[in-house]
Amino acid sequence: MAKKAPRRTAERILEVTLNLFNRFGEPNVSTTLISAELGISPGNLYYHYPAKEELINSLFDRYESALSELLNASDGVRNVEDAWFFMHTLCELIWQYRFLYRDLNDLLSKNRRLETHFQSILKNKTRAVKALLDGMSRAGAMNIDLREVDATATSMVVVLTFWLSFEYVRDPRNALEPGNAQAALLRGAHHVLNLLIPYLEDSQRAHLQALVGAYCGTVTNAP
């Protein structure tokens, strides 16, 4: 059997590590567990990633790069339909790297690089949400006082940042399992966009409610 190229091995290590971190939480996953799951020796793992922190940083780099690209799409949001798609896609990306948010406080306390970069992420999310609000306002989909933009954008970013923590507290044993992803993503998008209800034009408000009813159904009524 042909030996796998080192780059492919490194990719596989990251894929398996991400899955384990998401399932069990980063603090509960050791490099020994990762190497056992991969069926490789700890030495082989250390050859590619000499420390667990390097695994975390590599996964974070991927998340940060994908997030930066996605946030740029906020400039194109003009109505509730666009906003729903944008927020759902953003929630999908957060879900894909949910270990970062599940263990956020612990990770930031131990990793200075993540601490500083997450501060930038908050600023970039806020900037993107403001662009979304501006685009929808210019298109006539909503009417918001300029004095309320900062607070509204901040509130939306707060929900985006801690929505998964809320899901976890609701059902610690099952909330972050893959089978619950779709319901969680829909709730996340709804929680964020519901903050726009007071500012939406009547037809846009009705459309948001129709989207919630069509996609979320009784899911959004869960406690």
PyMOL CGO cylinders between C-alpha atoms (Angstrom):
from pymol import cmd
from pymol.cgo import CYLINDER

trace = [
    CYLINDER, 0.00, 0.00, 0.00, 1.33, 3.42, -0.93, 0.3, 1, 1, 1, 1, 1, 1,
    CYLINDER, 1.33, 3.42, -0.93, 2.29, 5.57, 2.01, 0.3, 1, 1, 1, 1, 1, 1,
    CYLINDER, 2.29, 5.57, 2.01, 0.12, 8.65, 2.50, 0.3, 1, 1, 1, 1, 1, 1,
    CYLINDER, 0.12, 8.65, 2.50, 1.80, 11.95, 1.81, 0.3, 1, 1, 1, 1, 1, 1,
    CYLINDER, 1.80, 11.95, 1.81, 2.67, 13.97, 4.94, 0.3, 1, 1, 1, 1, 1, 1,
    CYLINDER, 2.67, 13.97, 4.94, 0.32, 16.77, 3.90, 0.3, 1, 1, 1, 1, 1, 1,
    CYLINDER, 0.32, 16.77, 3.90, -2.60, 14.35, 3.63, 0.3, 1, 1, 1, 1, 1, 1,
    CYLINDER, -2.60, 14.35, 3.63, -1.76, 12.95, 7.07, 0.3, 1, 1, 1, 1, 1, 1,
    CYLINDER, -1.76, 12.95, 7.07, -1.72, 16.46, 8.51, 0.3, 1, 1, 1, 1, 1, 1,
    CYLINDER, -1.72, 16.46, 8.51, -5.12, 17.17, 6.93, 0.3, 1, 1, 1, 1, 1, 1,
    CYLINDER, -5.12, 17.17, 6.93, -6.56, 13.95, 8.31, 0.3, 1, 1, 1, 1, 1, 1,
    CYLINDER, -6.56, 13.95, 8.31, -5.26, 14.78, 11.77, 0.3, 1, 1, 1, 1, 1, 1,
    CYLINDER, -5.26, 14.78, 11.77, -7.08, 18.11, 11.68, 0.3, 1, 1, 1, 1, 1, 1,
    CYLINDER, -7.08, 18.11, 11.68, -10.31, 16.53, 10.43, 0.3, 1, 1, 1, 1, 1, 1,
    CYLINDER, -10.31, 16.53, 10.43, -10.34, 13.93, 13.20, 0.3, 1, 1, 1, 1, 1, 1,
    CYLINDER, -10.34, 13.93, 13.20, -9.30, 16.47, 15.84, 0.3, 1, 1, 1, 1, 1, 1,
    CYLINDER, -9.30, 16.47, 15.84, -12.11, 18.82, 14.84, 0.3, 1, 1, 1, 1, 1, 1,
    CYLINDER, -12.11, 18.82, 14.84, -14.62, 16.00, 15.10, 0.3, 1, 1, 1, 1, 1, 1,
    CYLINDER, -14.62, 16.00, 15.10, -13.37, 14.98, 18.55, 0.3, 1, 1, 1, 1, 1, 1,
    CYLINDER, -13.37, 14.98, 18.55, -13.23, 18.56, 19.83, 0.3, 1, 1, 1, 1, 1, 1,
    CYLINDER, -13.23, 18.56, 19.83, -16.78, 19.16, 18.62, 0.3, 1, 1, 1, 1, 1, 1,
    CYLINDER, -16.78, 19.16, 18.62, -18.10, 15.94, 20.15, 0.3, 1, 1, 1, 1, 1, 1,
    CYLINDER, -18.10, 15.94, 20.15, -16.41, 16.00, 23.53, 0.3, 1, 1, 1, 1, 1, 1,
    CYLINDER, -16.41, 16.00, 23.53, -15.10, 19.53, 24.02, 0.3, 1, 1, 1, 1, 1, 1,
    CYLINDER, -15.10, 19.53, 24.02, -11.46, 20.53, 23.59, 0.3, 1, 1, 1, 1, 1, 1,
    CYLINDER, -11.46, 20.53, 23.59, -10.52, 20.21, 27.30, 0.3, 1, 1, 1, 1, 1, 1,
    CYLINDER, -10.52, 20.21, 27.30, -11.70, 16.57, 27.27, 0.3, 1, 1, 1, 1, 1, 1,
    CYLINDER, -11.70, 16.57, 27.27, -9.66, 15.49, 24.25, 0.3, 1, 1, 1, 1, 1, 1,
    CYLINDER, -9.66, 15.49, 24.25, -6.00, 14.55, 24.69, 0.3, 1, 1, 1, 1, 1, 1,
    CYLINDER, -6.00, 14.55, 24.69, -3.39, 14.04, 22.01, 0.3, 1, 1, 1, 1, 1, 1,
    CYLINDER, -3.39, 14.04, 22.01, -3.34, 10.38, 23.07, 0.3, 1, 1, 1, 1, 1, 1,
    CYLINDER, -3.34, 10.38, 23.07, -7.03, 10.09, 22.24, 0.3, 1, 1, 1, 1, 1, 1,
    CYLINDER, -7.03, 10.09, 22.24, -6.49, 11.83, 18.91, 0.3, 1, 1, 1, 1, 1, 1,
    CYLINDER, -6.49, 11.83, 18.91, -3.65, 9.50, 17.88, 0.3, 1, 1, 1, 1, 1, 1,
    CYLINDER, -3.65, 9.50, 17.88, -5.68, 6.46, 18.98, 0.3, 1, 1, 1, 1, 1, 1,
    CYLINDER, -5.68, 6.46, 18.98, -8.69, 7.61, 16.96, 0.3, 1, 1, 1, 1, 1, 1,
    CYLINDER, -8.69, 7.61, 16.96, -6.43, 8.06, 13.93, 0.3, 1, 1, 1, 1, 1, 1,
    CYLINDER, -6.43, 8.06, 13.93, -4.67, 4.75, 14.44, 0.3, 1, 1, 1, 1, 1, 1,
    CYLINDER, -4.67, 4.75, 14.44, -1.25, 6.36, 14.43, 0.3, 1, 1, 1, 1, 1, 1,
    CYLINDER, -1.25, 6.36, 14.43, 1.50, 6.63, 17.00, 0.3, 1, 1, 1, 1, 1, 1,
    CYLINDER, 1.50, 6.63, 17.00, 1.74, 9.68, 19.27, 0.3, 1, 1, 1, 1, 1, 1,
    CYLINDER, 1.74, 9.68, 19.27, 5.12, 10.31, 17.69, 0.3, 1, 1, 1, 1, 1, 1,
    CYLINDER, 5.12, 10.31, 17.69, 3.56, 10.54, 14.24, 0.3, 1, 1, 1, 1, 1, 1,
    CYLINDER, 3.56, 10.54, 14.24, 1.04, 13.03, 15.57, 0.3, 1, 1, 1, 1, 1, 1,
    CYLINDER, 1.04, 13.03, 15.57, 3.77, 15.11, 17.22, 0.3, 1, 1, 1, 1, 1, 1,
    CYLINDER, 3.77, 15.11, 17.22, 5.74, 15.11, 13.98, 0.3, 1, 1, 1, 1, 1, 1,
    CYLINDER, 5.74, 15.11, 13.98, 2.95, 17.12, 12.33, 0.3, 1, 1, 1, 1, 1, 1,
    CYLINDER, 2.95, 17.12, 12.33, 1.68, 19.00, 15.39, 0.3, 1, 1, 1, 1, 1, 1,
    CYLINDER, 1.68, 19.00, 15.39, 4.21, 19.08, 18.26, 0.3, 1, 1, 1, 1, 1, 1,
    CYLINDER, 4.21, 19.08, 18.26, 1.65, 20.40, 20.76, 0.3, 1, 1, 1, 1, 1, 1,
    CYLINDER, 1.65, 20.40, 20.76, -2.11, 20.36, 21.23, 0.3, 1, 1, 1, 1, 1, 1,
    CYLINDER, -2.11, 20.36, 21.23, -2.12, 24.15, 21.00, 0.3, 1, 1, 1, 1, 1, 1,
    CYLINDER, -2.12, 24.15, 21.00, -0.88, 23.89, 17.42, 0.3, 1, 1, 1, 1, 1, 1,
    CYLINDER, -0.88, 23.89, 17.42, -3.90, 21.75, 16.55, 0.3, 1, 1, 1, 1, 1, 1,
    CYLINDER, -3.90, 21.75, 16.55, -6.20, 24.34, 18.11, 0.3, 1, 1, 1, 1, 1, 1,
    CYLINDER, -6.20, 24.34, 18.11, -4.47, 27.21, 16.31, 0.3, 1, 1, 1, 1, 1, 1,
    CYLINDER, -4.47, 27.21, 16.31, -4.56, 25.43, 12.95, 0.3, 1, 1, 1, 1, 1, 1,
    CYLINDER, -4.56, 25.43, 12.95, -8.28, 24.77, 13.25, 0.3, 1, 1, 1, 1, 1, 1,
    CYLINDER, -8.28, 24.77, 13.25, -8.87, 28.34, 14.38, 0.3, 1, 1, 1, 1, 1, 1,
    CYLINDER, -8.87, 28.34, 14.38, -6.93, 29.66, 11.38, 0.3, 1, 1, 1, 1, 1, 1,
    CYLINDER, -6.93, 29.66, 11.38, -9.28, 27.75, 9.08, 0.3, 1, 1, 1, 1, 1, 1,
    CYLINDER, -9.28, 27.75, 9.08, -12.31, 29.10, 10.88, 0.3, 1, 1, 1, 1, 1, 1,
    CYLINDER, -12.31, 29.10, 10.88, -11.03, 32.66, 10.85, 0.3, 1, 1, 1, 1, 1, 1,
    CYLINDER, -11.03, 32.66, 10.85, -10.24, 32.50, 7.12, 0.3, 1, 1, 1, 1, 1, 1,
    CYLINDER, -10.24, 32.50, 7.12, -13.67, 31.09, 6.22, 0.3, 1, 1, 1, 1, 1, 1,
    CYLINDER, -13.67, 31.09, 6.22, -15.39, 33.60, 8.50, 0.3, 1, 1, 1, 1, 1, 1,
    CYLINDER, -15.39, 33.60, 8.50, -13.56, 36.56, 6.97, 0.3, 1, 1, 1, 1, 1, 1,
    CYLINDER, -13.56, 36.56, 6.97, -14.68, 35.51, 3.49, 0.3, 1, 1, 1, 1, 1, 1,
    CYLINDER, -14.68, 35.51, 3.49, -18.27, 34.97, 4.60, 0.3, 1, 1, 1, 1, 1, 1,
    CYLINDER, -18.27, 34.97, 4.60, -18.58, 38.28, 6.46, 0.3, 1, 1, 1, 1, 1, 1,
    CYLINDER, -18.58, 38.28, 6.46, -17.77, 40.13, 3.25, 0.3, 1, 1, 1, 1, 1, 1,
    CYLINDER, -17.77, 40.13, 3.25, -21.09, 38.87, 1.87, 0.3, 1, 1, 1, 1, 1, 1,
    CYLINDER, -21.09, 38.87, 1.87, -22.98, 41.10, 4.32, 0.3, 1, 1, 1, 1, 1, 1,
    CYLINDER, -22.98, 41.10, 4.32, -22.51, 43.96, 1.85, 0.3, 1, 1, 1, 1, 1, 1,
    CYLINDER, -22.51, 43.96, 1.85, -24.96, 42.27, -0.48, 0.3, 1, 1, 1, 1, 1, 1,
    CYLINDER, -24.96, 42.27, -0.48, -27.84, 41.87, 1.99, 0.3, 1, 1, 1, 1, 1, 1,
    CYLINDER, -27.84, 41.87, 1.99, -30.82, 43.96, 0.93, 0.3, 1, 1, 1, 1, 1, 1,
    CYLINDER, -30.82, 43.96, 0.93, -33.88, 42.28, 2.46, 0.3, 1, 1, 1, 1, 1, 1,
    CYLINDER, -33.88, 42.28, 2.46, -35.10, 39.68, 4.94, 0.3, 1, 1, 1, 1, 1, 1,
    CYLINDER, -35.10, 39.68, 4.94, -34.58, 36.84, 2.48, 0.3, 1, 1, 1, 1, 1, 1,
    CYLINDER, -34.58, 36.84, 2.48, -30.93, 37.81, 2.03, 0.3, 1, 1, 1, 1, 1, 1,
    CYLINDER, -30.93, 37.81, 2.03, -30.49, 38.30, 5.77, 0.3, 1, 1, 1, 1, 1, 1,
    CYLINDER, -30.49, 38.30, 5.77, -31.98, 34.89, 6.55, 0.3, 1, 1, 1, 1, 1, 1,
    CYLINDER, -31.98, 34.89, 6.55, -29.63, 33.15, 4.13, 0.3, 1, 1, 1, 1, 1, 1,
    CYLINDER, -29.63, 33.15, 4.13, -26.63, 35.11, 5.43, 0.3, 1, 1, 1, 1, 1, 1,
    CYLINDER, -26.63, 35.11, 5.43, -27.34, 34.38, 9.10, 0.3, 1, 1, 1, 1, 1, 1,
    CYLINDER, -27.34, 34.38, 9.10, -28.09, 30.72, 8.47, 0.3, 1, 1, 1, 1, 1, 1,
    CYLINDER, -28.09, 30.72, 8.47, -24.80, 30.35, 6.57, 0.3, 1, 1, 1, 1, 1, 1,
    CYLINDER, -24.80, 30.35, 6.57, -22.95, 32.13, 9.37, 0.3, 1, 1, 1, 1, 1, 1,
    CYLINDER, -22.95, 32.13, 9.37, -24.53, 29.84, 11.96, 0.3, 1, 1, 1, 1, 1, 1,
    CYLINDER, -24.53, 29.84, 11.96, -23.51, 26.85, 9.84, 0.3, 1, 1, 1, 1, 1, 1,
    CYLINDER, -23.51, 26.85, 9.84, -19.88, 27.95, 9.93, 0.3, 1, 1, 1, 1, 1, 1,
    CYLINDER, -19.88, 27.95, 9.93, -19.98, 28.53, 13.68, 0.3, 1, 1, 1, 1, 1, 1,
    CYLINDER, -19.98, 28.53, 13.68, -21.53, 25.09, 14.10, 0.3, 1, 1, 1, 1, 1, 1,
    CYLINDER, -21.53, 25.09, 14.10, -18.77, 23.51, 12.00, 0.3, 1, 1, 1, 1, 1, 1,
    CYLINDER, -18.77, 23.51, 12.00, -16.22, 24.85, 14.50, 0.3, 1, 1, 1, 1, 1, 1,
    CYLINDER, -16.22, 24.85, 14.50, -18.52, 24.77, 17.51, 0.3, 1, 1, 1, 1, 1, 1,
    CYLINDER, -18.52, 24.77, 17.51, -15.82, 23.60, 19.93, 0.3, 1, 1, 1, 1, 1, 1,
    CYLINDER, -15.82, 23.60, 19.93, -14.40, 27.14, 19.79, 0.3, 1, 1, 1, 1, 1, 1,
    CYLINDER, -14.40, 27.14, 19.79, -17.66, 28.56, 21.14, 0.3, 1, 1, 1, 1, 1, 1,
    CYLINDER, -17.66, 28.56, 21.14, -18.50, 25.66, 23.42, 0.3, 1, 1, 1, 1, 1, 1,
    CYLINDER, -18.50, 25.66, 23.42, -15.23, 26.10, 25.31, 0.3, 1, 1, 1, 1, 1, 1,
    CYLINDER, -15.23, 26.10, 25.31, -14.64, 29.76, 24.53, 0.3, 1, 1, 1, 1, 1, 1,
    CYLINDER, -14.64, 29.76, 24.53, -13.80, 31.07, 28.00, 0.3, 1, 1, 1, 1, 1, 1,
    CYLINDER, -13.80, 31.07, 28.00, -11.45, 28.19, 28.70, 0.3, 1, 1, 1, 1, 1, 1,
    CYLINDER, -11.45, 28.19, 28.70, -9.69, 28.54, 25.35, 0.3, 1, 1, 1, 1, 1, 1,
    CYLINDER, -9.69, 28.54, 25.35, -9.22, 32.29, 25.68, 0.3, 1, 1, 1, 1, 1, 1,
    CYLINDER, -9.22, 32.29, 25.68, -7.81, 31.95, 29.19, 0.3, 1, 1, 1, 1, 1, 1,
    CYLINDER, -7.81, 31.95, 29.19, -5.13, 29.53, 27.98, 0.3, 1, 1, 1, 1, 1, 1,
    CYLINDER, -5.13, 29.53, 27.98, -4.33, 30.81, 24.50, 0.3, 1, 1, 1, 1, 1, 1,
    CYLINDER, -4.33, 30.81, 24.50, -3.17, 34.40, 24.07, 0.3, 1, 1, 1, 1, 1, 1,
    CYLINDER, -3.17, 34.40, 24.07, -3.31, 34.16, 20.28, 0.3, 1, 1, 1, 1, 1, 1,
    CYLINDER, -3.31, 34.16, 20.28, -6.97, 33.15, 20.32, 0.3, 1, 1, 1, 1, 1, 1,
    CYLINDER, -6.97, 33.15, 20.32, -7.71, 35.86, 22.87, 0.3, 1, 1, 1, 1, 1, 1,
    CYLINDER, -7.71, 35.86, 22.87, -6.46, 38.64, 20.60, 0.3, 1, 1, 1, 1, 1, 1,
    CYLINDER, -6.46, 38.64, 20.60, -7.85, 37.15, 17.40, 0.3, 1, 1, 1, 1, 1, 1,
    CYLINDER, -7.85, 37.15, 17.40, -11.31, 36.63, 18.86, 0.3, 1, 1, 1, 1, 1, 1,
    CYLINDER, -11.31, 36.63, 18.86, -11.40, 40.31, 19.73, 0.3, 1, 1, 1, 1, 1, 1,
    CYLINDER, -11.40, 40.31, 19.73, -10.81, 41.01, 16.04, 0.3, 1, 1, 1, 1, 1, 1,
    CYLINDER, -10.81, 41.01, 16.04, -13.53, 38.54, 15.14, 0.3, 1, 1, 1, 1, 1, 1,
    CYLINDER, -13.53, 38.54, 15.14, -16.02, 40.42, 17.31, 0.3, 1, 1, 1, 1, 1, 1,
    CYLINDER, -16.02, 40.42, 17.31, -15.08, 43.68, 15.58, 0.3, 1, 1, 1, 1, 1, 1,
    CYLINDER, -15.08, 43.68, 15.58, -15.39, 42.09, 12.14, 0.3, 1, 1, 1, 1, 1, 1,
    CYLINDER, -15.39, 42.09, 12.14, -18.77, 40.55, 12.98, 0.3, 1, 1, 1, 1, 1, 1,
    CYLINDER, -18.77, 40.55, 12.98, -20.01, 43.90, 14.24, 0.3, 1, 1, 1, 1, 1, 1,
    CYLINDER, -20.01, 43.90, 14.24, -18.75, 45.64, 11.11, 0.3, 1, 1, 1, 1, 1, 1,
    CYLINDER, -18.75, 45.64, 11.11, -20.50, 43.05, 8.93, 0.3, 1, 1, 1, 1, 1, 1,
    CYLINDER, -20.50, 43.05, 8.93, -23.78, 43.36, 10.82, 0.3, 1, 1, 1, 1, 1, 1,
    CYLINDER, -23.78, 43.36, 10.82, -23.67, 47.14, 10.48, 0.3, 1, 1, 1, 1, 1, 1,
    CYLINDER, -23.67, 47.14, 10.48, -23.18, 46.71, 6.73, 0.3, 1, 1, 1, 1, 1, 1,
    CYLINDER, -23.18, 46.71, 6.73, -26.22, 44.41, 6.70, 0.3, 1, 1, 1, 1, 1, 1,
    CYLINDER, -26.22, 44.41, 6.70, -28.32, 46.99, 8.56, 0.3, 1, 1, 1, 1, 1, 1,
    CYLINDER, -28.32, 46.99, 8.56, -27.14, 49.73, 6.24, 0.3, 1, 1, 1, 1, 1, 1,
    CYLINDER, -27.14, 49.73, 6.24, -27.92, 47.71, 3.11, 0.3, 1, 1, 1, 1, 1, 1,
    CYLINDER, -27.92, 47.71, 3.11, -31.40, 46.80, 4.29, 0.3, 1, 1, 1, 1, 1, 1,
    CYLINDER, -31.40, 46.80, 4.29, -32.08, 50.41, 5.29, 0.3, 1, 1, 1, 1, 1, 1,
    CYLINDER, -32.08, 50.41, 5.29, -30.95, 51.76, 1.94, 0.3, 1, 1, 1, 1, 1, 1,
    CYLINDER, -30.95, 51.76, 1.94, -33.12, 49.21, 0.14, 0.3, 1, 1, 1, 1, 1, 1,
    CYLINDER, -33.12, 49.21, 0.14, -36.19, 50.24, 2.16, 0.3, 1, 1, 1, 1, 1, 1,
    CYLINDER, -36.19, 50.24, 2.16, -36.54, 46.91, 3.93, 0.3, 1, 1, 1, 1, 1, 1,
    CYLINDER, -36.54, 46.91, 3.93, -36.21, 48.50, 7.36, 0.3, 1, 1, 1, 1, 1, 1,
    CYLINDER, -36.21, 48.50, 7.36, -36.18, 51.85, 9.09, 0.3, 1, 1, 1, 1, 1, 1,
    CYLINDER, -36.18, 51.85, 9.09, -33.76, 52.22, 11.98, 0.3, 1, 1, 1, 1, 1, 1,
    CYLINDER, -33.76, 52.22, 11.98, -32.60, 55.37, 13.72, 0.3, 1, 1, 1, 1, 1, 1,
    CYLINDER, -32.60, 55.37, 13.72, -28.85, 55.84, 13.25, 0.3, 1, 1, 1, 1, 1, 1,
    CYLINDER, -28.85, 55.84, 13.25, -28.56, 56.23, 17.02, 0.3, 1, 1, 1, 1, 1, 1,
    CYLINDER, -28.56, 56.23, 17.02, -29.78, 52.64, 17.46, 0.3, 1, 1, 1, 1, 1, 1,
    CYLINDER, -29.78, 52.64, 17.46, -27.50, 50.99, 14.91, 0.3, 1, 1, 1, 1, 1, 1,
    CYLINDER, -27.50, 50.99, 14.91, -24.52, 50.40, 17.21, 0.3, 1, 1, 1, 1, 1, 1,
    CYLINDER, -24.52, 50.40, 17.21, -26.58, 48.88, 20.02, 0.3, 1, 1, 1, 1, 1, 1,
    CYLINDER, -26.58, 48.88, 20.02, -28.60, 46.71, 17.64, 0.3, 1, 1, 1, 1, 1, 1,
    CYLINDER, -28.60, 46.71, 17.64, -25.49, 45.45, 15.85, 0.3, 1, 1, 1, 1, 1, 1,
    CYLINDER, -25.49, 45.45, 15.85, -23.83, 44.68, 19.18, 0.3, 1, 1, 1, 1, 1, 1,
    CYLINDER, -23.83, 44.68, 19.18, -26.89, 42.78, 20.41, 0.3, 1, 1, 1, 1, 1, 1,
    CYLINDER, -26.89, 42.78, 20.41, -26.92, 40.70, 17.23, 0.3, 1, 1, 1, 1, 1, 1,
    CYLINDER, -26.92, 40.70, 17.23, -23.24, 39.86, 17.65, 0.3, 1, 1, 1, 1, 1, 1,
    CYLINDER, -23.24, 39.86, 17.65, -23.81, 38.90, 21.28, 0.3, 1, 1, 1, 1, 1, 1,
    CYLINDER, -23.81, 38.90, 21.28, -26.50, 36.44, 20.21, 0.3, 1, 1, 1, 1, 1, 1,
    CYLINDER, -26.50, 36.44, 20.21, -24.26, 35.04, 17.46, 0.3, 1, 1, 1, 1, 1, 1,
    CYLINDER, -24.26, 35.04, 17.46, -21.42, 34.59, 19.93, 0.3, 1, 1, 1, 1, 1, 1,
    CYLINDER, -21.42, 34.59, 19.93, -23.38, 32.93, 22.74, 0.3, 1, 1, 1, 1, 1, 1,
    CYLINDER, -23.38, 32.93, 22.74, -26.22, 31.22, 20.87, 0.3, 1, 1, 1, 1, 1, 1,
    CYLINDER, -26.22, 31.22, 20.87, -24.46, 27.83, 21.07, 0.3, 1, 1, 1, 1, 1, 1,
    CYLINDER, -24.46, 27.83, 21.07, -23.87, 28.25, 24.79, 0.3, 1, 1, 1, 1, 1, 1,
    CYLINDER, -23.87, 28.25, 24.79, -27.62, 28.76, 25.19, 0.3, 1, 1, 1, 1, 1, 1,
    CYLINDER, -27.62, 28.76, 25.19, -28.28, 25.63, 23.12, 0.3, 1, 1, 1, 1, 1, 1,
    CYLINDER, -28.28, 25.63, 23.12, -25.85, 23.67, 25.31, 0.3, 1, 1, 1, 1, 1, 1,
    CYLINDER, -25.85, 23.67, 25.31, -27.43, 24.82, 28.57, 0.3, 1, 1, 1, 1, 1, 1,
    CYLINDER, -27.43, 24.82, 28.57, -30.88, 23.85, 27.26, 0.3, 1, 1, 1, 1, 1, 1,
    CYLINDER, -30.88, 23.85, 27.26, -29.78, 20.25, 26.68, 0.3, 1, 1, 1, 1, 1, 1,
    CYLINDER, -29.78, 20.25, 26.68, -26.16, 19.56, 27.67, 0.3, 1, 1, 1, 1, 1, 1,
    CYLINDER, -26.16, 19.56, 27.67, -26.17, 15.89, 26.63, 0.3, 1, 1, 1, 1, 1, 1,
    CYLINDER, -26.17, 15.89, 26.63, -27.63, 16.31, 23.17, 0.3, 1, 1, 1, 1, 1, 1,
    CYLINDER, -27.63, 16.31, 23.17, -27.62, 19.94, 22.02, 0.3, 1, 1, 1, 1, 1, 1,
    CYLINDER, -27.62, 19.94, 22.02, -24.35, 19.88, 20.11, 0.3, 1, 1, 1, 1, 1, 1,
    CYLINDER, -24.35, 19.88, 20.11, -24.74, 16.45, 18.53, 0.3, 1, 1, 1, 1, 1, 1,
    CYLINDER, -24.74, 16.45, 18.53, -24.76, 16.39, 14.70, 0.3, 1, 1, 1, 1, 1, 1,
    CYLINDER, -24.76, 16.39, 14.70, -28.36, 15.15, 14.58, 0.3, 1, 1, 1, 1, 1, 1,
    CYLINDER, -28.36, 15.15, 14.58, -29.54, 18.36, 16.22, 0.3, 1, 1, 1, 1, 1, 1,
    CYLINDER, -29.54, 18.36, 16.22, -27.62, 20.67, 13.90, 0.3, 1, 1, 1, 1, 1, 1,
    CYLINDER, -27.62, 20.67, 13.90, -30.44, 21.76, 11.61, 0.3, 1, 1, 1, 1, 1, 1,
    CYLINDER, -30.44, 21.76, 11.61, -32.82, 22.72, 14.41, 0.3, 1, 1, 1, 1, 1, 1,
    CYLINDER, -32.82, 22.72, 14.41, -30.04, 24.58, 16.23, 0.3, 1, 1, 1, 1, 1, 1,
    CYLINDER, -30.04, 24.58, 16.23, -29.02, 26.48, 13.09, 0.3, 1, 1, 1, 1, 1, 1,
    CYLINDER, -29.02, 26.48, 13.09, -32.58, 27.58, 12.41, 0.3, 1, 1, 1, 1, 1, 1,
    CYLINDER, -32.58, 27.58, 12.41, -33.03, 28.74, 15.98, 0.3, 1, 1, 1, 1, 1, 1,
    CYLINDER, -33.03, 28.74, 15.98, -29.75, 30.65, 15.80, 0.3, 1, 1, 1, 1, 1, 1,
    CYLINDER, -29.75, 30.65, 15.80, -30.77, 32.53, 12.66, 0.3, 1, 1, 1, 1, 1, 1,
    CYLINDER, -30.77, 32.53, 12.66, -34.18, 33.26, 14.14, 0.3, 1, 1, 1, 1, 1, 1,
    CYLINDER, -34.18, 33.26, 14.14, -32.79, 34.54, 17.45, 0.3, 1, 1, 1, 1, 1, 1,
    CYLINDER, -32.79, 34.54, 17.45, -30.54, 37.01, 15.64, 0.3, 1, 1, 1, 1, 1, 1,
    CYLINDER, -30.54, 37.01, 15.64, -33.02, 38.27, 13.07, 0.3, 1, 1, 1, 1, 1, 1,
    CYLINDER, -33.02, 38.27, 13.07, -35.81, 38.58, 15.60, 0.3, 1, 1, 1, 1, 1, 1,
    CYLINDER, -35.81, 38.58, 15.60, -33.91, 41.59, 16.94, 0.3, 1, 1, 1, 1, 1, 1,
    CYLINDER, -33.91, 41.59, 16.94, -34.80, 43.39, 13.69, 0.3, 1, 1, 1, 1, 1, 1,
    CYLINDER, -34.80, 43.39, 13.69, -38.57, 43.00, 14.12, 0.3, 1, 1, 1, 1, 1, 1,
    CYLINDER, -38.57, 43.00, 14.12, -39.14, 46.55, 15.51, 0.3, 1, 1, 1, 1, 1, 1,
    CYLINDER, -39.14, 46.55, 15.51, -37.39, 48.11, 12.52, 0.3, 1, 1, 1, 1, 1, 1,
    CYLINDER, -37.39, 48.11, 12.52, -38.67, 46.04, 9.59, 0.3, 1, 1, 1, 1, 1, 1,
    CYLINDER, -38.67, 46.04, 9.59, -41.19, 47.37, 7.11, 0.3, 1, 1, 1, 1, 1, 1,
    CYLINDER, -41.19, 47.37, 7.11, -44.56, 45.61, 7.36, 0.3, 1, 1, 1, 1, 1, 1,
    CYLINDER, -44.56, 45.61, 7.36, -44.06, 43.38, 4.33, 0.3, 1, 1, 1, 1, 1, 1,
    CYLINDER, -44.06, 43.38, 4.33, -40.57, 42.42, 5.46, 0.3, 1, 1, 1, 1, 1, 1,
    CYLINDER, -40.57, 42.42, 5.46, -41.78, 41.67, 8.97, 0.3, 1, 1, 1, 1, 1, 1,
    CYLINDER, -41.78, 41.67, 8.97, -44.47, 39.42, 7.53, 0.3, 1, 1, 1, 1, 1, 1,
    CYLINDER, -44.47, 39.42, 7.53, -41.92, 37.72, 5.31, 0.3, 1, 1, 1, 1, 1, 1,
    CYLINDER, -41.92, 37.72, 5.31, -39.61, 37.03, 8.25, 0.3, 1, 1, 1, 1, 1, 1,
    CYLINDER, -39.61, 37.03, 8.25, -42.49, 35.51, 10.18, 0.3, 1, 1, 1, 1, 1, 1,
    CYLINDER, -42.49, 35.51, 10.18, -43.35, 33.38, 7.15, 0.3, 1, 1, 1, 1, 1, 1,
    CYLINDER, -43.35, 33.38, 7.15, -39.74, 32.17, 6.91, 0.3, 1, 1, 1, 1, 1, 1,
    CYLINDER, -39.74, 32.17, 6.91, -39.71, 31.29, 10.60, 0.3, 1, 1, 1, 1, 1, 1,
    CYLINDER, -39.71, 31.29, 10.60, -42.96, 29.39, 10.23, 0.3, 1, 1, 1, 1, 1, 1,
    CYLINDER, -42.96, 29.39, 10.23, -41.79, 27.55, 7.13, 0.3, 1, 1, 1, 1, 1, 1,
    CYLINDER, -41.79, 27.55, 7.13, -38.33, 26.60, 8.31, 0.3, 1, 1, 1, 1, 1, 1,
    CYLINDER, -38.33, 26.60, 8.31, -38.55, 26.48, 12.08, 0.3, 1, 1, 1, 1, 1, 1,
    CYLINDER, -38.55, 26.48, 12.08, -42.11, 25.37, 12.75, 0.3, 1, 1, 1, 1, 1, 1,
    CYLINDER, -42.11, 25.37, 12.75, -42.47, 24.31, 16.36, 0.3, 1, 1, 1, 1, 1, 1,
    CYLINDER, -42.47, 24.31, 16.36, -38.67, 24.27, 16.78, 0.3, 1, 1, 1, 1, 1, 1,
    CYLINDER, -38.67, 24.27, 16.78, -38.62, 27.95, 17.74, 0.3, 1, 1, 1, 1, 1, 1,
    CYLINDER, -38.62, 27.95, 17.74, -41.18, 27.34, 20.46, 0.3, 1, 1, 1, 1, 1, 1,
    CYLINDER, -41.18, 27.34, 20.46, -38.81, 25.17, 22.46, 0.3, 1, 1, 1, 1, 1, 1,
    CYLINDER, -38.81, 25.17, 22.46, -37.84, 26.65, 25.84, 0.3, 1, 1, 1, 1, 1, 1,
]
cmd.load_cgo(trace, "trace")
